[in-house]
Amino acid sequence: MSGDNCNYTQFRCVERPCAFSSPLQLCSSRPACPYCLRGKSIPESGQGVAAGFWIRASAAGAQSRDYLFDLITFRPVPVDLGPPSDQVFLSLYGTGFRTATSATAKVGGVSVQVYGFTPVIDFPGLDLINIGPLPRALQGRGEVDVTLSLNGKAANTLSVNIR
């Protein structure tokens, strides 16, 4: 799941290579494009369905991904955790955490590892955080809260739907 040429983020609907590589790096050929989603996915309150996408990595190294919400109705789309050998990660868009030095995440009240967070270079003020893998204990829970804390400060509570 690593490589210098993996396509990790997509800006202005044009894929760009990863800025760095690590053994735990997730790659996606078509993640959520902030240019296409601008003003469409997050209610003004900053709470509700998470703006972002999920990535499922199989034990064989294949990856699949999709949005966390329906692009027409903006309602949550259930995330299928797949077979027990698969791992599912979330990439979430937000603002104000690019300069953070520490982060924690919980999904459905369960601690989830934070793999990194970074500014989205082409969109001033837009940041991206990667968390996962999602614990199998979340399977079948339906809509659950996603809580992030950056530098000890809680971000707005979001939600995802886990099939």
TIVO-2410 file (N, C-alpha, C; in nm, 3 decimals):
# residues 163
REC num residu      c1      c2      c3 atome chaine
REC   1      M   0.081  -0.120   0.000     N      A
REC   1      M   0.000   0.000   0.000    CA      A
REC   1      M   0.085   0.126   0.000     C      A
REC   2      S   0.207   0.116  -0.038     N      A
REC   2      S   0.289   0.235  -0.045    CA      A
REC   2      S   0.349   0.246  -0.183     C      A
REC   3      G   0.400   0.363  -0.212     N      A
REC   3      G   0.465   0.382  -0.341    CA      A
REC   3      G   0.475   0.528  -0.374     C      A
REC   4      D   0.583   0.564  -0.439     N      A
REC   4      D   0.604   0.705  -0.469    CA      A
REC   4      D   0.507   0.760  -0.571     C      A
REC   5      N   0.442   0.674  -0.650     N      A
REC   5      N   0.355   0.723  -0.756    CA      A
REC   5      N   0.207   0.703  -0.728     C      A
REC   6      C   0.170   0.671  -0.602     N      A
REC   6      C   0.028   0.648  -0.577    CA      A
REC   6      C  -0.048   0.779  -0.587     C      A
REC   7      N  -0.171   0.773  -0.631     N      A
REC   7      N  -0.257   0.890  -0.640    CA      A
REC   7      N  -0.340   0.896  -0.513     C      A
REC   8      Y  -0.317   0.996  -0.432     N      A
REC   8      Y  -0.381   1.000  -0.302    CA      A
REC   8      Y  -0.492   1.102  -0.294     C      A
REC   9      T  -0.470   1.221  -0.343     N      A
REC   9      T  -0.574   1.322  -0.338    CA      A
REC   9      T  -0.599   1.375  -0.478     C      A
REC  10      Q  -0.717   1.424  -0.495     N      A
REC  10      Q  -0.759   1.471  -0.626    CA      A
REC  10      Q  -0.804   1.616  -0.609     C      A
REC  11      F  -0.744   1.706  -0.683     N      A
REC  11      F  -0.778   1.847  -0.672    CA      A
REC  11      F  -0.825   1.896  -0.807     C      A
REC  12      R  -0.928   1.979  -0.803     N      A
REC  12      R  -0.987   2.031  -0.927    CA      A
REC  12      R  -1.012   1.917  -1.026     C      A
REC  13      C  -1.047   1.804  -0.968     N      A
REC  13      C  -1.081   1.684  -1.046    CA      A
REC  13      C  -0.967   1.636  -1.133     C      A
REC  14      V  -0.844   1.672  -1.100     N      A
REC  14      V  -0.726   1.623  -1.171    CA      A
REC  14      V  -0.638   1.554  -1.067     C      A
REC  15      E  -0.605   1.428  -1.091     N      A
REC  15      E  -0.527   1.354  -0.994    CA      A
REC  15      E  -0.385   1.407  -0.986     C      A
REC  16      R  -0.333   1.406  -0.865     N      A
REC  16      R  -0.195   1.447  -0.840    CA      A
REC  16      R  -0.125   1.338  -0.761     C      A
REC  17      P   0.007   1.323  -0.773     N      A
REC  17      P   0.077   1.220  -0.695    CA      A
REC  17      P   0.085   1.259  -0.548     C      A
REC  18      C   0.114   1.159  -0.467     N      A
REC  18      C   0.130   1.183  -0.324    CA      A
REC  18      C   0.248   1.276  -0.299     C      A
REC  19      A   0.237   1.354  -0.193     N      A
REC  19      A   0.346   1.444  -0.155    CA      A
REC  19      A   0.454   1.367  -0.078     C      A
REC  20      F   0.418   1.251  -0.023     N      A
REC  20      F   0.513   1.170   0.052    CA      A
REC  20      F   0.469   1.025   0.044     C      A
REC  21      S   0.557   0.935   0.084     N      A
REC  21      S   0.523   0.793   0.088    CA      A
REC  21      S   0.557   0.736   0.224     C      A
REC  22      S   0.473   0.646   0.270     N      A
REC  22      S   0.500   0.577   0.394    CA      A
REC  22      S   0.442   0.436   0.384     C      A
REC  23      P   0.486   0.343   0.468     N      A
REC  23      P   0.436   0.206   0.460    CA      A
REC  23      P   0.285   0.196   0.483     C      A
REC  24      L   0.226   0.293   0.554     N      A
REC  24      L   0.084   0.287   0.586    CA      A
REC  24      L   0.000   0.377   0.496     C      A
REC  25      Q   0.058   0.429   0.392     N      A
REC  25      Q  -0.011   0.524   0.307    CA      A
REC  25      Q  -0.122   0.455   0.229     C      A
REC  26      L  -0.235   0.521   0.223     N      A
REC  26      L  -0.349   0.472   0.146    CA      A
REC  26      L  -0.353   0.547   0.014     C      A
REC  27      C  -0.389   0.477  -0.090     N      A
REC  27      C  -0.394   0.538  -0.221    CA      A
REC  27      C  -0.534   0.524  -0.278     C      A
REC  28      S  -0.577   0.622  -0.352     N      A
REC  28      S  -0.708   0.617  -0.414    CA      A
REC  28      S  -0.701   0.682  -0.550     C      A
REC  29      S  -0.765   0.621  -0.647     N      A
REC  29      S  -0.761   0.678  -0.781    CA      A
REC  29      S  -0.870   0.781  -0.803     C      A
REC  30      R  -0.970   0.788  -0.714     N      A
REC  30      R  -1.076   0.887  -0.731    CA      A
REC  30      R  -1.138   0.922  -0.596     C      A
REC  31      P  -1.065   0.990  -0.510     N      A
REC  31      P  -1.125   1.031  -0.385    CA      A
REC  31      P  -1.217   1.151  -0.406     C      A
REC  32      A  -1.281   1.194  -0.299     N      A
REC  32      A  -1.369   1.309  -0.308    CA      A
REC  32      A  -1.292   1.430  -0.356     C      A
REC  33      C  -1.347   1.502  -0.447     N      A
REC  33      C  -1.282   1.620  -0.502    CA      A
REC  33      C  -1.341   1.744  -0.438     C      A
REC  34      P  -1.265   1.820  -0.359     N      A
REC  34      P  -1.322   1.936  -0.291    CA      A
REC  34      P  -1.374   2.041  -0.388     C      A
REC  35      Y  -1.319   2.049  -0.507     N      A
REC  35      Y  -1.368   2.146  -0.605    CA      A
REC  35      Y  -1.512   2.112  -0.646     C      A
REC  36      C  -1.538   1.983  -0.667     N      A
REC  36      C  -1.671   1.939  -0.707    CA      A
REC  36      C  -1.770   1.944  -0.592     C      A
REC  37      L  -1.722   1.929  -0.468     N      A
REC  37      L  -1.809   1.920  -0.352    CA      A
REC  37      L  -1.831   2.054  -0.283     C      A
REC  38      R  -1.759   2.155  -0.324     N      A
REC  38      R  -1.759   2.283  -0.253    CA      A
REC  38      R  -1.902   2.330  -0.224     C      A
REC  39      G  -1.929   2.353  -0.096     N      A
REC  39      G  -2.058   2.407  -0.055    CA      A
REC  39      G  -2.172   2.308  -0.061     C      A
REC  40      K  -2.144   2.180  -0.087     N      A
REC  40      K  -2.253   2.086  -0.106    CA      A
REC  40      K  -2.265   1.982   0.004     C      A
REC  41      S  -2.159   1.956   0.078     N      A
REC  41      S  -2.163   1.837   0.163    CA      A
REC  41      S  -2.177   1.863   0.312     C      A
REC  42      I  -2.139   1.977   0.359     N      A
REC  42      I  -2.144   2.002   0.503    CA      A
REC  42      I  -2.246   2.111   0.531     C      A
REC  43      P  -2.341   2.085   0.623     N      A
REC  43      P  -2.433   2.191   0.661    CA      A
REC  43      P  -2.358   2.307   0.724     C      A
REC  44      E  -2.419   2.424   0.723     N      A
REC  44      E  -2.351   2.543   0.776    CA      A
REC  44      E  -2.308   2.527   0.920     C      A
REC  45      S  -2.373   2.438   0.995     N      A
REC  45      S  -2.336   2.418   1.135    CA      A
REC  45      S  -2.200   2.352   1.149     C      A
REC  46      G  -2.149   2.289   1.039     N      A
REC  46      G  -2.024   2.217   1.047    CA      A
REC  46      G  -2.041   2.079   1.107     C      A
REC  47      Q  -2.165   2.040   1.133     N      A
REC  47      Q  -2.194   1.908   1.189    CA      A
REC  47      Q  -2.278   1.830   1.090     C      A
REC  48      G  -2.292   1.701   1.115     N      A
REC  48      G  -2.374   1.617   1.027    CA      A
REC  48      G  -2.286   1.518   0.954     C      A
REC  49      V  -2.330   1.481   0.835     N      A
REC  49      V  -2.259   1.380   0.756    CA      A
REC  49      V  -2.119   1.430   0.722     C      A
REC  50      A  -2.021   1.344   0.742     N      A
REC  50      A  -1.882   1.380   0.715    CA      A
REC  50      A  -1.859   1.402   0.567     C      A
REC  51      A  -1.785   1.506   0.532     N      A
REC  51      A  -1.742   1.529   0.394    CA      A
REC  51      A  -1.613   1.452   0.375     C      A
REC  52      G  -1.615   1.356   0.289     N      A
REC  52      G  -1.496   1.276   0.266    CA      A
REC  52      G  -1.530   1.147   0.197     C      A
REC  53      F  -1.443   1.049   0.214     N      A
REC  53      F  -1.462   0.921   0.149    CA      A
REC  53      F  -1.401   0.809   0.232     C      A
REC  54      W  -1.441   0.686   0.202     N      A
REC  54      W  -1.382   0.568   0.266    CA      A
REC  54      W  -1.295   0.498   0.164     C      A
REC  55      I  -1.196   0.428   0.217     N      A
REC  55      I  -1.108   0.346   0.133    CA      A
REC  55      I  -1.101   0.208   0.199     C      A
REC  56      R  -1.133   0.104   0.122     N      A
REC  56      R  -1.122  -0.033   0.172    CA      A
REC  56      R  -0.999  -0.097   0.109     C      A
REC  57      A  -0.911  -0.150   0.192     N      A
REC  57      A  -0.790  -0.218   0.145    CA      A
REC  57      A  -0.805  -0.367   0.176     C      A
REC  58      S  -0.795  -0.449   0.072     N      A
REC  58      S  -0.805  -0.594   0.092    CA      A
REC  58      S  -0.669  -0.649   0.133     C      A
REC  59      A  -0.670  -0.771   0.187     N      A
REC  59      A  -0.545  -0.835   0.226    CA      A
REC  59      A  -0.452  -0.854   0.107     C      A
REC  60      A  -0.511  -0.864  -0.014     N      A
REC  60      A  -0.431  -0.883  -0.136    CA      A
REC  60      A  -0.376  -0.750  -0.189     C      A
REC  61      G  -0.415  -0.637  -0.127     N      A
REC  61      G  -0.363  -0.508  -0.169    CA      A
REC  61      G  -0.455  -0.429  -0.259     C      A
REC  62      A  -0.566  -0.487  -0.304     N      A
REC  62      A  -0.662  -0.413  -0.387    CA      A
REC  62      A  -0.732  -0.308  -0.302     C      A
REC  63      Q  -0.766  -0.196  -0.364     N      A
REC  63      Q  -0.837  -0.090  -0.293    CA      A
REC  63      Q  -0.963  -0.051  -0.367     C      A
REC  64      S  -1.066  -0.018  -0.288     N      A
REC  64      S  -1.188   0.039  -0.343    CA      A
REC  64      S  -1.223   0.158  -0.255     C      A
REC  65      R  -1.302   0.250  -0.308     N      A
REC  65      R  -1.335   0.370  -0.232    CA      A
REC  65      R  -1.463   0.430  -0.285     C      A
REC  66      D  -1.525   0.515  -0.200     N      A
REC  66      D  -1.644   0.588  -0.242    CA      A
REC  66      D  -1.669   0.699  -0.141     C      A
REC  67      Y  -1.764   0.785  -0.176     N      A
REC  67      Y  -1.801   0.896  -0.090    CA      A
REC  67      Y  -1.875   0.847   0.034     C      A
REC  68      L  -1.870   0.924   0.140     N      A
REC  68      L  -1.943   0.893   0.262    CA      A
REC  68      L  -2.088   0.940   0.257     C      A
REC  69      F  -2.126   1.006   0.148     N      A
REC  69      F  -2.260   1.059   0.134    CA      A
REC  69      F  -2.303   1.050  -0.012     C      A
REC  70      D  -2.433   1.052  -0.033     N      A
REC  70      D  -2.489   1.050  -0.168    CA      A
REC  70      D  -2.468   1.186  -0.232     C      A
REC  71      L  -2.416   1.189  -0.353     N      A
REC  71      L  -2.383   1.316  -0.418    CA      A
REC  71      L  -2.504   1.397  -0.460     C      A
REC  72      I  -2.622   1.337  -0.459     N      A
REC  72      I  -2.744   1.410  -0.496    CA      A
REC  72      I  -2.822   1.453  -0.373     C      A
REC  73      T  -2.844   1.359  -0.280     N      A
REC  73      T  -2.925   1.390  -0.161    CA      A
REC  73      T  -2.841   1.439  -0.043     C      A
REC  74      F  -2.712   1.413  -0.046     N      A
REC  74      F  -2.619   1.448   0.062    CA      A
REC  74      F  -2.652   1.378   0.193     C      A
REC  75      R  -2.720   1.265   0.182     N      A
REC  75      R  -2.747   1.181   0.298    CA      A
REC  75      R  -2.634   1.078   0.310     C      A
REC  76      P  -2.612   1.026   0.431     N      A
REC  76      P  -2.502   0.930   0.448    CA      A
REC  76      P  -2.524   0.804   0.366     C      A
REC  77      V  -2.416   0.751   0.312     N      A
REC  77      V  -2.416   0.623   0.241    CA      A
REC  77      V  -2.349   0.522   0.334     C      A
REC  78      P  -2.414   0.407   0.359     N      A
REC  78      P  -2.353   0.308   0.449    CA      A
REC  78      P  -2.217   0.260   0.399     C      A
REC  79      V  -2.122   0.256   0.491     N      A
REC  79      V  -1.988   0.206   0.463    CA      A
REC  79      V  -1.988   0.057   0.494     C      A
REC  80      D  -1.955  -0.025   0.395     N      A
REC  80      D  -1.947  -0.169   0.412    CA      A
REC  80      D  -1.803  -0.204   0.451     C      A
REC  81      L  -1.785  -0.264   0.568     N      A
REC  81      L  -1.652  -0.299   0.614    CA      A
REC  81      L  -1.594  -0.418   0.539     C      A
REC  82      G  -1.677  -0.488   0.461     N      A
REC  82      G  -1.629  -0.599   0.381    CA      A
REC  82      G  -1.590  -0.719   0.466     C      A
REC  83      P  -1.518  -0.814   0.405     N      A
REC  83      P  -1.478  -0.935   0.478    CA      A
REC  83      P  -1.381  -0.900   0.592     C      A
REC  84      P  -1.370  -0.989   0.690     N      A
REC  84      P  -1.282  -0.963   0.806    CA      A
REC  84      P  -1.136  -0.933   0.769     C      A
REC  85      S  -1.090  -0.980   0.655     N      A
REC  85      S  -0.951  -0.955   0.615    CA      A
REC  85      S  -0.930  -0.814   0.559     C      A
REC  86      D  -1.039  -0.743   0.526     N      A
REC  86      D  -1.028  -0.607   0.472    CA      A
REC  86      D  -1.012  -0.505   0.584     C      A
REC  87      Q  -0.952  -0.391   0.549     N      A
REC  87      Q  -0.942  -0.278   0.641    CA      A
REC  87      Q  -1.005  -0.157   0.573     C      A
REC  88      V  -1.081  -0.079   0.651     N      A
REC  88      V  -1.148   0.040   0.597    CA      A
REC  88      V  -1.097   0.163   0.671     C      A
REC  89      F  -1.061   0.264   0.593     N      A
REC  89      F  -1.009   0.390   0.645    CA      A
REC  89      F  -1.099   0.503   0.600     C      A
REC  90      L  -1.096   0.615   0.672     N      A
REC  90      L  -1.172   0.734   0.634    CA      A
REC  90      L  -1.076   0.849   0.606     C      A
REC  91      S  -1.104   0.923   0.500     N      A
REC  91      S  -1.036   1.049   0.471    CA      A
REC  91      S  -1.142   1.157   0.480     C      A
REC  92      L  -1.123   1.251   0.573     N      A
REC  92      L  -1.225   1.350   0.604    CA      A
REC  92      L  -1.173   1.491   0.578     C      A
REC  93      Y  -1.258   1.573   0.516     N      A
REC  93      Y  -1.224   1.714   0.494    CA      A
REC  93      Y  -1.271   1.798   0.610     C      A
REC  94      G  -1.196   1.904   0.640     N      A
REC  94      G  -1.232   1.997   0.745    CA      A
REC  94      G  -1.148   2.122   0.732     C      A
REC  95      T  -1.154   2.205   0.833     N      A
REC  95      T  -1.075   2.328   0.833    CA      A
REC  95      T  -1.013   2.350   0.969     C      A
REC  96      G  -0.902   2.422   0.970     N      A
REC  96      G  -0.844   2.470   1.094    CA      A
REC  96      G  -0.752   2.375   1.167     C      A
REC  97      F  -0.714   2.262   1.108     N      A
REC  97      F  -0.627   2.172   1.182    CA      A
REC  97      F  -0.493   2.148   1.115     C      A
REC  98      R  -0.461   2.221   1.014     N      A
REC  98      R  -0.333   2.200   0.942    CA      A
REC  98      R  -0.210   2.224   1.029     C      A
REC  99      T  -0.220   2.307   1.129     N      A
REC  99      T  -0.103   2.336   1.213    CA      A
REC  99      T  -0.103   2.255   1.343     C      A
REC 100      A  -0.198   2.164   1.358     N      A
REC 100      A  -0.204   2.083   1.479    CA      A
REC 100      A  -0.079   1.995   1.490     C      A
REC 101      T  -0.043   1.962   1.613     N      A
REC 101      T   0.072   1.874   1.636    CA      A
REC 101      T   0.029   1.739   1.688     C      A
REC 102      S  -0.098   1.727   1.728     N      A
REC 102      S  -0.148   1.598   1.776    CA      A
REC 102      S  -0.296   1.587   1.740     C      A
REC 103      A  -0.341   1.464   1.724     N      A
REC 103      A  -0.482   1.439   1.690    CA      A
REC 103      A  -0.525   1.304   1.743     C      A
REC 104      T  -0.650   1.295   1.785     N      A
REC 104      T  -0.711   1.168   1.822    CA      A
REC 104      T  -0.845   1.160   1.750     C      A
REC 105      A  -0.893   1.037   1.732     N      A
REC 105      A  -1.022   1.016   1.665    CA      A
REC 105      A  -1.097   0.903   1.732     C      A
REC 106      K  -1.230   0.916   1.732     N      A
REC 106      K  -1.318   0.809   1.777    CA      A
REC 106      K  -1.430   0.798   1.674     C      A
REC 107      V  -1.466   0.674   1.645     N      A
REC 107      V  -1.580   0.646   1.558    CA      A
REC 107      V  -1.673   0.555   1.637     C      A
REC 108      G  -1.795   0.602   1.657     N      A
REC 108      G  -1.889   0.524   1.739    CA      A
REC 108      G  -1.839   0.502   1.880     C      A
REC 109      G  -1.761   0.597   1.933     N      A
REC 109      G  -1.707   0.587   2.068    CA      A
REC 109      G  -1.583   0.500   2.080     C      A
REC 110      V  -1.538   0.443   1.968     N      A
REC 110      V  -1.421   0.355   1.968    CA      A
REC 110      V  -1.300   0.431   1.914     C      A
REC 111      S  -1.189   0.428   1.985     N      A
REC 111      S  -1.068   0.497   1.939    CA      A
REC 111      S  -1.019   0.438   1.807     C      A
REC 112      V  -0.982   0.527   1.716     N      A
REC 112      V  -0.933   0.489   1.584    CA      A
REC 112      V  -0.803   0.566   1.561     C      A
REC 113      Q  -0.704   0.500   1.503     N      A
REC 113      Q  -0.574   0.563   1.479    CA      A
REC 113      Q  -0.585   0.676   1.378     C      A
REC 114      V  -0.512   0.784   1.404     N      A
REC 114      V  -0.499   0.895   1.309    CA      A
REC 114      V  -0.368   0.872   1.234     C      A
REC 115      Y  -0.377   0.860   1.100     N      A
REC 115      Y  -0.258   0.837   1.019    CA      A
REC 115      Y  -0.193   0.964   0.971     C      A
REC 116      G  -0.264   1.074   0.976     N      A
REC 116      G  -0.204   1.200   0.936    CA      A
REC 116      G  -0.309   1.302   0.899     C      A
REC 117      F  -0.264   1.426   0.894     N      A
REC 117      F  -0.351   1.535   0.852    CA      A
REC 117      F  -0.265   1.636   0.780     C      A
REC 118      T  -0.325   1.704   0.684     N      A
REC 118      T  -0.248   1.792   0.597    CA      A
REC 118      T  -0.338   1.895   0.532     C      A
REC 119      P  -0.284   2.009   0.493     N      A
REC 119      P  -0.365   2.104   0.416    CA      A
REC 119      P  -0.388   2.051   0.274     C      A
REC 120      V  -0.500   2.087   0.216     N      A
REC 120      V  -0.527   2.058   0.075    CA      A
REC 120      V  -0.473   2.179  -0.001     C      A
REC 121      I  -0.360   2.161  -0.065     N      A
REC 121      I  -0.281   2.271  -0.118    CA      A
REC 121      I  -0.358   2.365  -0.211     C      A
REC 122      D  -0.440   2.311  -0.300     N      A
REC 122      D  -0.511   2.394  -0.397    CA      A
REC 122      D  -0.632   2.467  -0.341     C      A
REC 123      F  -0.669   2.440  -0.215     N      A
REC 123      F  -0.787   2.502  -0.156    CA      A
REC 123      F  -0.751   2.562  -0.021     C      A
REC 124      P  -0.713   2.689  -0.018     N      A
REC 124      P  -0.673   2.753   0.108    CA      A
REC 124      P  -0.779   2.734   0.215     C      A
REC 125      G  -0.735   2.689   0.332     N      A
REC 125      G  -0.825   2.670   0.445    CA      A
REC 125      G  -0.885   2.531   0.454     C      A
REC 126      L  -0.873   2.450   0.349     N      A
REC 126      L  -0.928   2.314   0.351    CA      A
REC 126      L  -0.819   2.216   0.393     C      A
REC 127      D  -0.851   2.130   0.489     N      A
REC 127      D  -0.757   2.032   0.541    CA      A
REC 127      D  -0.815   1.892   0.525     C      A
REC 128      L  -0.729   1.791   0.535     N      A
REC 128      L  -0.767   1.651   0.519    CA      A
REC 128      L  -0.705   1.571   0.632     C      A
REC 129      I  -0.785   1.483   0.695     N      A
REC 129      I  -0.734   1.395   0.800    CA      A
REC 129      I  -0.768   1.251   0.762     C      A
REC 130      N  -0.673   1.160   0.785     N      A
REC 130      N  -0.691   1.019   0.752    CA      A
REC 130      N  -0.692   0.938   0.881     C      A
REC 131      I  -0.798   0.855   0.899     N      A
REC 131      I  -0.812   0.774   1.019    CA      A
REC 131      I  -0.846   0.629   0.982     C      A
REC 132      G  -0.810   0.537   1.071     N      A
REC 132      G  -0.847   0.398   1.050    CA      A
REC 132      G  -0.733   0.306   1.088     C      A
REC 133      P  -0.752   0.178   1.073     N      A
REC 133      P  -0.871   0.114   1.018    CA      A
REC 133      P  -0.988   0.118   1.116     C      A
REC 134      L  -1.109   0.114   1.061     N      A
REC 134      L  -1.228   0.111   1.145    CA      A
REC 134      L  -1.238  -0.025   1.212     C      A
REC 135      P  -1.266  -0.027   1.343     N      A
REC 135      P  -1.276  -0.155   1.414    CA      A
REC 135      P  -1.396  -0.236   1.365     C      A
REC 136      R  -1.381  -0.367   1.358     N      A
REC 136      R  -1.489  -0.457   1.315    CA      A
REC 136      R  -1.608  -0.448   1.409     C      A
REC 137      A  -1.586  -0.407   1.534     N      A
REC 137      A  -1.695  -0.394   1.631    CA      A
REC 137      A  -1.801  -0.293   1.587     C      A
REC 138      L  -1.766  -0.207   1.491     N      A
REC 138      L  -1.862  -0.107   1.442    CA      A
REC 138      L  -1.959  -0.164   1.340     C      A
REC 139      Q  -1.931  -0.281   1.287     N      A
REC 139      Q  -2.013  -0.340   1.182    CA      A
REC 139      Q  -2.159  -0.351   1.227     C      A
REC 140      G  -2.250  -0.301   1.142     N      A
REC 140      G  -2.392  -0.308   1.169    CA      A
REC 140      G  -2.447  -0.202   1.262     C      A
REC 141      R  -2.365  -0.108   1.305     N      A
REC 141      R  -2.409  -0.007   1.402    CA      A
REC 141      R  -2.492   0.105   1.340     C      A
REC 142      G  -2.492   0.119   1.207     N      A
REC 142      G  -2.568   0.227   1.145    CA      A
REC 142      G  -2.497   0.359   1.163     C      A
REC 143      E  -2.574   0.466   1.183     N      A
REC 143      E  -2.514   0.599   1.194    CA      A
REC 143      E  -2.445   0.615   1.329     C      A
REC 144      V  -2.316   0.650   1.323     N      A
REC 144      V  -2.236   0.668   1.444    CA      A
REC 144      V  -2.163   0.801   1.437     C      A
REC 145      D  -2.129   0.853   1.554     N      A
REC 145      D  -2.055   0.979   1.562    CA      A
REC 145      D  -1.908   0.959   1.529     C      A
REC 146      V  -1.850   1.059   1.466     N      A
REC 146      V  -1.706   1.067   1.444    CA      A
REC 146      V  -1.661   1.190   1.520     C      A
REC 147      T  -1.574   1.169   1.619     N      A
REC 147      T  -1.523   1.282   1.696    CA      A
REC 147      T  -1.372   1.290   1.678     C      A
REC 148      L  -1.326   1.410   1.656     N      A
REC 148      L  -1.182   1.437   1.640    CA      A
REC 148      L  -1.141   1.538   1.745     C      A
REC 149      S  -1.020   1.523   1.793     N      A
REC 149      S  -0.963   1.620   1.884    CA      A
REC 149      S  -0.824   1.653   1.831     C      A
REC 150      L  -0.799   1.781   1.813     N      A
REC 150      L  -0.670   1.827   1.761    CA      A
REC 150      L  -0.607   1.921   1.861     C      A
REC 151      N  -0.485   1.890   1.901     N      A
REC 151      N  -0.417   1.966   2.007    CA      A
REC 151      N  -0.505   1.977   2.131     C      A
REC 152      G  -0.582   1.870   2.160     N      A
REC 152      G  -0.666   1.867   2.279    CA      A
REC 152      G  -0.799   1.939   2.264     C      A
REC 153      K  -0.826   1.999   2.150     N      A
REC 153      K  -0.952   2.071   2.130    CA      A
REC 153      K  -1.045   1.988   2.041     C      A
REC 154      A  -1.169   1.973   2.087     N      A
REC 154      A  -1.266   1.893   2.013    CA      A
REC 154      A  -1.313   1.966   1.887     C      A
REC 155      A  -1.318   1.894   1.777     N      A
REC 155      A  -1.376   1.947   1.653    CA      A
REC 155      A  -1.525   1.918   1.656     C      A
REC 156      N  -1.598   1.972   1.560     N      A
REC 156      N  -1.742   1.944   1.550    CA      A
REC 156      N  -1.764   1.794   1.530     C      A
REC 157      T  -1.870   1.744   1.591     N      A
REC 157      T  -1.905   1.602   1.577    CA      A
REC 157      T  -1.967   1.578   1.440     C      A
REC 158      L  -1.916   1.475   1.373     N      A
REC 158      L  -1.967   1.437   1.242    CA      A
REC 158      L  -2.031   1.299   1.254     C      A
REC 159      S  -2.087   1.249   1.144     N      A
REC 159      S  -2.144   1.114   1.148    CA      A
REC 159      S  -2.110   1.038   1.020     C      A
REC 160      V  -2.102   0.906   1.036     N      A
REC 160      V  -2.089   0.814   0.923    CA      A
REC 160      V  -2.185   0.699   0.950     C      A
REC 161      N  -2.224   0.630   0.845     N      A
REC 161      N  -2.315   0.517   0.857    CA      A
REC 161      N  -2.235   0.390   0.829     C      A
REC 162      I  -2.234   0.297   0.925     N      A
REC 162      I  -2.158   0.173   0.911    CA      A
REC 162      I  -2.256   0.057   0.890     C      A
REC 163      R  -2.244  -0.008   0.775     N      A
REC 163      R  -2.333  -0.121   0.743    CA      A
REC 163      R  -2.291  -0.243   0.822     C      A
***
